[in-house]
Amino acid sequence: MQILVTNDDGIMAPGIQALARKMTELGDVILVAPSEEQSASGHGITILDPIPVKQLSFKGIKEAWAVRGTPADCVKLAVQELAKNKCSLVISGINNGPNLGTDVLYSGTVSAAIEGAILGIPSMAVSLGEYDYLEFETAAEIALALARQLYQNRDGIPHDTLLNVNVPALKKEQIKGFKVTRLGVREYENVFDRRVDPRGNIYYWLKGEIIPPRNHDDETDVVAVDDGFVSISPIQFDLTNHRIISKIKNIGFEDVKF
């Protein structure tokens, strides 16, 4: 079995290195990741510029490529050009910091897994719950166990669905267990820091403080991770709100005159 490992933090990030090493216990790993950090790049792809690639060598990894592009670029290139064999799994991570709730809309880590699902491959994104907690080994062990489960049950998971996994920043013995969750709401108090460069040009730095959850909903990923559980959220790339299609029709949008 060949496993594609990717991320958005860059190919040299400690999280992806720990993940790739651990995934070799499940199959042959092809490591294809951005040559530079692509955090919060979302599902962007490169269409106006060439995409340089460079083959690298890492101990224990059969094949590795650094791509000067986005996480979605990496998955597209790996599956359609770089991988010599068919990829059975796409595992993205381990992200330095959580991807909870509405974070998934911005996340390059999650977008890489979404691209895998779009290409029909069972896919999973894995993130670690704190930015300053850099002990990735426990998260890698958890990713391996979940990857095995995902592969063994691949026929029971819809092809448009991927798993978004968030691991609390705790030691192995402190983690309380696993919870299958839905996406919560991840809110930020965004602040733009206005600055002026030496030539008088105005520029801004975006800063954001997380707003605590407004309610303690045990079914959400945000609360599960905060409570010490590994959160597993099945998400899909079909963003249609199927529940209100009839309501939108009844409002009369199909009868608008122009």
C-alpha positions in Angstrom: 0.0 0.0 0.0 1.2 3.5 -0.9 0.4 6.4 1.4 0.7 10.0 0.4 1.8 12.3 3.3 1.5 16.0 2.8 0.9 19.2 4.8 0.8 23.0 4.7 3.6 23.8 7.2 6.3 22.7 4.7 8.2 19.6 4.0 10.8 20.3 6.7 8.2 20.8 9.5 8.6 18.5 12.4 5.0 17.5 12.3 5.1 16.0 8.8 8.4 14.3 9.5 7.0 12.5 12.6 3.9 11.6 10.6 5.8 10.3 7.6 8.0 8.1 9.8 5.1 6.6 11.6 3.1 5.9 8.5 5.9 3.7 7.2 4.5 1.1 9.7 1.4 0.9 7.6 2.8 1.1 4.0 5.2 2.7 1.6 5.2 6.5 2.0 5.5 9.1 -0.7 6.1 12.5 1.0 5.0 15.4 -1.2 4.7 18.8 0.5 5.2 22.5 0.0 8.8 23.7 -0.1 7.7 26.6 2.0 5.0 27.2 4.6 1.5 27.5 3.2 -0.6 27.9 6.3 -4.1 29.3 5.9 -3.7 29.0 2.1 -7.1 27.2 1.9 -7.8 25.3 -1.3 -5.9 27.5 -3.7 -4.2 25.9 -6.7 -1.5 27.4 -9.0 -2.7 28.1 -12.5 -0.8 31.3 -13.5 2.8 30.2 -12.7 4.9 27.0 -13.2 5.2 24.7 -10.2 8.8 23.7 -9.6 9.5 20.4 -7.8 12.6 19.0 -6.2 13.3 15.5 -5.1 14.7 15.1 -1.6 16.0 12.3 0.5 14.9 11.4 4.0 15.9 8.4 6.0 13.3 5.6 5.9 11.1 7.4 3.3 11.2 5.8 -0.2 10.3 9.0 -2.1 10.0 12.7 -1.2 9.3 15.8 -3.2 9.3 19.5 -2.3 6.8 21.5 -4.3 6.8 25.2 -4.7 3.0 25.4 -4.6 0.0 24.9 -2.4 -1.1 21.9 -0.4 -3.8 21.1 -3.1 -1.1 21.4 -5.8 1.0 18.8 -3.9 -1.8 16.3 -3.8 -2.8 16.8 -7.4 0.8 16.4 -8.6 1.6 13.5 -6.3 -1.5 11.5 -7.4 -1.4 12.3 -11.1 2.3 12.6 -11.8 4.8 11.9 -9.1 3.6 8.7 -7.4 4.7 5.5 -9.2 1.9 3.5 -7.7 -1.7 4.2 -6.9 -2.1 6.1 -3.6 -4.4 4.2 -1.2 -4.5 6.9 1.5 -3.9 10.7 1.8 -2.8 11.8 5.2 -2.2 15.5 5.7 -0.5 16.9 8.8 0.5 17.0 11.5 -0.4 20.6 11.6 1.2 22.9 14.1 -2.0 24.2 15.7 -5.6 23.1 15.6 -8.0 23.1 12.7 -11.4 23.3 14.5 -14.8 24.5 13.4 -14.7 27.2 10.8 -10.9 27.0 10.7 -11.4 24.3 8.0 -12.4 26.9 5.5 -9.0 28.5 5.7 -6.8 25.5 6.4 -4.3 24.2 3.9 -3.9 21.0 5.9 -7.6 20.3 5.6 -7.7 21.4 1.9 -5.0 18.8 1.1 -7.2 16.1 2.5 -10.2 17.5 0.6 -8.2 17.3 -2.6 -7.5 13.6 -1.8 -11.2 13.0 -1.3 -12.0 14.9 -4.6 -9.6 12.4 -6.3 -11.5 9.5 -4.8 -8.9 8.5 -2.2 -9.7 7.9 1.5 -8.2 11.0 3.2 -7.6 12.4 6.7 -6.2 15.7 8.1 -4.5 15.7 11.4 -3.8 18.7 13.6 -2.3 19.2 17.0 -4.2 21.4 19.5 -1.6 24.0 20.4 0.9 26.1 18.4 3.6 26.0 21.1 3.3 22.2 21.9 5.7 20.5 19.6 5.6 16.9 20.8 4.2 15.3 17.7 4.9 11.6 18.5 1.6 11.0 20.3 -0.3 12.6 17.5 1.6 10.5 15.0 0.6 7.3 16.9 -3.0 8.4 16.9 -2.8 9.2 13.2 -1.5 5.7 12.5 -4.2 4.0 14.4 -6.9 6.1 12.7 -5.3 5.6 9.3 -5.5 1.8 9.7 -9.2 2.1 10.7 -9.9 4.4 7.8 -8.3 2.1 5.3 -10.0 -1.1 6.7 -13.4 0.6 6.4 -12.8 2.7 3.3 -15.8 1.2 1.5 -18.1 2.3 4.3 -17.1 6.0 4.0 -18.7 8.1 1.2 -16.2 9.2 -1.4 -17.0 12.9 -0.9 -16.0 12.6 2.8 -12.8 13.0 4.7 -11.9 12.9 8.4 -10.7 16.0 10.2 -8.8 14.9 13.3 -7.7 17.2 16.1 -5.4 15.9 18.9 -5.3 17.8 22.2 -1.9 19.0 23.2 -1.5 16.4 26.0 0.7 13.5 26.9 -0.5 10.1 25.8 -1.7 9.1 29.2 -3.7 12.3 29.6 -5.8 11.9 26.5 -9.3 10.8 27.5 -10.3 9.0 24.3 -11.9 9.6 21.0 -15.1 11.4 20.0 -16.8 11.6 16.6 -17.9 15.2 16.4 -19.4 17.9 14.2 -17.7 21.1 13.4 -18.2 23.8 16.0 -17.8 27.6 15.6 -14.3 28.9 15.9 -14.5 32.7 16.4 -11.7 35.3 16.4 -11.5 38.9 17.5 -9.5 40.0 14.4 -7.3 43.1 14.8 -5.4 44.7 11.9 -2.2 46.3 13.1 -1.6 49.3 10.8 2.1 50.1 10.1 4.1 52.3 7.8 7.3 51.1 6.1 10.5 53.3 5.7 9.2 54.6 2.3 5.9 55.7 3.7 3.8 52.8 2.4 1.0 51.6 4.6 0.7 47.9 5.4 -1.2 45.8 7.9 -0.5 42.7 10.0 -3.5 40.6 10.9 -3.7 39.5 14.5 -6.5 37.4 16.0 -7.5 36.4 19.5 -9.7 33.3 19.9 -13.1 34.0 21.4 -14.1 31.3 23.9 -17.1 29.1 22.8 -20.4 30.7 23.6 -21.9 27.4 24.7 -20.5 24.1 25.9 -21.8 21.7 23.2 -20.2 18.3 23.8 -20.9 17.2 20.2 -18.6 19.8 18.6 -14.9 19.4 17.8 -14.0 22.6 19.7 -15.4 21.4 23.0 -14.2 17.8 22.6 -10.5 18.9 22.2 -10.9 21.4 25.0 -12.1 18.5 27.2 -9.1 16.3 26.4 -10.5 14.1 23.6 -9.3 13.4 20.1 -11.9 14.9 17.8 -12.8 13.1 14.6 -15.1 15.1 12.3 -16.4 13.7 9.0 -16.6 16.6 6.6 -17.5 16.8 2.9 -16.6 19.0 0.1 -20.3 19.4 -1.0 -21.1 22.8 0.6 -24.7 22.7 -0.4 -27.1 23.4 2.4 -29.5 20.6 1.4 -31.8 21.2 4.3 -33.1 24.5 3.0 -33.2 23.9 -0.8 -37.0 23.7 -0.6 -37.2 26.8 1.5 -35.1 28.8 -1.0 -37.4 27.6 -3.8 -40.5 28.6 -1.8 -39.1 32.1 -1.3 -39.4 32.6 -5.0 -35.8 32.9 -6.2 -36.6 30.8 -9.3 -39.3 33.3 -10.3 -37.2 36.4 -10.1 -37.7 38.6 -13.2 -34.8 40.6 -14.7 
